[in-house]
Amino acid sequence: MRYGDYEDFKESTSEHTFKVILMVDYFYKYLNLSLDYDKCISLAIYHDFGEIDLEKDVDIRGNNTKEGKESKDKYEKEKISELSKKYYGNIEKYYEEYKAKNSEEAKFVNACDKLEGMIHPLTIGKPIMNHELYANYADKAIKEFPLLMPIYKEIKEILKERFLSWHYEWKEEYEEVFKNLSTTS
């Protein structure tokens, strides 16, 4: 399960991955992208494949520290390598491409992944733990794939409304991603 001991936010890696695949499929068609569709879907399938066999919960608190992220990344790389050798050699290729974000397809899938990560807590209907993390969670990914900026703006507007209803401060810095940035690339 993702999110460690946050009972209200739990979802499995496979649930998250399925949602990312659906988003990739939808936004690929909605934006009429000229990227390699099959590659986008494969990247979405394998982007968190190393988490599927984690021996412990993925706790987002630990992923926010350098040590926690390095430990998780090391574990994932070892698992991906093992699974690639055992089942399907391209798992490692897609996983590494996704992590490196060295293609437009990987940047697109990463942006969808981050959007799903923001949407999931909004579906719970309760105040978000680590709410400041979510306020800018997808900024970097969206900057790298700005065609999703209009969708991101809508999500941030909903997030802002929720923050205010939960009596959280909405800071100016949460809007920085929208300044001086074109929505086309």
N, C-alpha and C positions, 0 to 999 in steps of 0.2 A: 504494500500500500504506500501511496505517496503521502507526503505531509506528516509523517511520523505519528505522534499521538494527538493530532488535532482531529478529534472524532467527527466534527461537523463537516470537515473539508475532505475527508478521505475519498480517494478514488484509486483504482488500480492503474498500473502503467498501461495495461492493455486498454482500459477505458479512455485514458488520456490519448493514447496513440490513435485509437479509432476516431476520436473527435478531431484530431489533427488531420487524419486522412480525409475525413468528410470536409473539413475546412479547405484543405488543399484542392480537392476536387471541385468544390463550389466556387471558390475564388479564382481558380484557374479558368473556369468557364465564364464566370461573371466578368472578369477583367479581360477576357479574350486574349490570354497570354500566348506568346509564341515560343514558350519554353518547351523542353522535352517533357511531355506529360508523364510518360512511364517512369522517367527518372525522378520526377517530383513525387510520385506515389511511392516509389521504392525508398527514397530518402525519408519520407514521412513514416513508412513502415519501420524502418530501422533506426530512426533518429535517437530513440531511447532504449534500444534493444538491450543494452547492458544492464538496464534497471529491471528487466523482466525476471532475472534470476538473483536479485539481491537477497542476501541472507538476512538482512534487517530492513526495517522501514527506511524510506527516503525521507529525511526530515529537512524541510526547507531552512530551518534555522542553521543546521550544520553546513548547508550548501552556501551560506552567505559568508562563511569564513574561508580564507585561503587554504587552510589545512583541510577543512571539510571537503571543499571542492576538489583539491588535489587527490585526496583519498578516494573519493567517489569516482573521479576520472580514471585513476589507476585501476581500480576494481573493474570498471566498465570495459576498459581496453583489454584487460586480461580475459574477461568473459567473452567479449566480442571475438577476440582472436581464437579462443577455444571453440565457440559456436561456429565460426567461419570454417575452421578446419573440419569440424564434425559434420556440419549440415550443408552449408551453402557458402561458397567462397566469397560471394559478393557482399555479404553482410558487412564485413570489415571495410570494404571499399566504400560503400554507401555511408557507413557510420563515420569514417574518417573524413569523407567529403563534407558531410553535414557539419562536423565539428570544426573543420577548417573554414567553412563558408567561402570556398574559393570558386563557386559557380553561382550564376543567377538562380538556378534551381534551388541550391542550398540556402541562399539568402531568402528566397520566397518561402520555403518550408520553415525556416527558422522564424520568420515573421509570423507565420500561421501558428507555430508552436507557442510563441510568446503571447499571441492574442488569445489562444485557448487557455493559457495559464492565467490570464486576466479575467476571462469570462467565467471560468469555473467558480471562483469564489463569489462572483456576483449572482450566481444562480442559487446560492445557499439562503440568501435573504437575511442573514445575520451579520452583525459587524465583523469586518475582516481582521483577523489577527495579522500582525506585521503590516498594517495598512499602508504605511509609508513605502514599503517595498513595492506594493502593487501600483502605486501612483505613477511610477516611471518604469515599470517592469519591462515594457516592450519598446521603449524609446529607441534604443540602439538598433534593434532588429528592424524597426519600421524605417529608420533613417537609411538603412542599407537596402531596403526594398520599399521606396516611397509610394509605389502605386497603391499600397494599402493604407495610406495616410487618411483618406476620407473615412474609412471604416474605423480606424483607430480614433479619429476625432469623435465619432459617435460613441464609441466605447468609453472614452475619457469623459464625455458629457454625462453619461449614465453613472460612471464612477464618482464624478464630482457631486451629483445629486445624492448619491448614497453616502458619501463622506459627510455632507452637510446634514443629512437626516440622522446620521450616527454621532453628530456633534464632533466630527474630526475637522481639523483645519485643512482647507484646500489652499496650498501654497502656489505662488506665482511660478515657481520653478517647475511645477507639474505641467505647465503649458509651454515651456521652452521649446519642446520638440516641434511645435507648430510655427515658430517664428523663422522667417527667412528661408523657408524650405518649399521647393516646388513639389506639387503632387504628381508630377509626371517625371519619367526618366528616359 
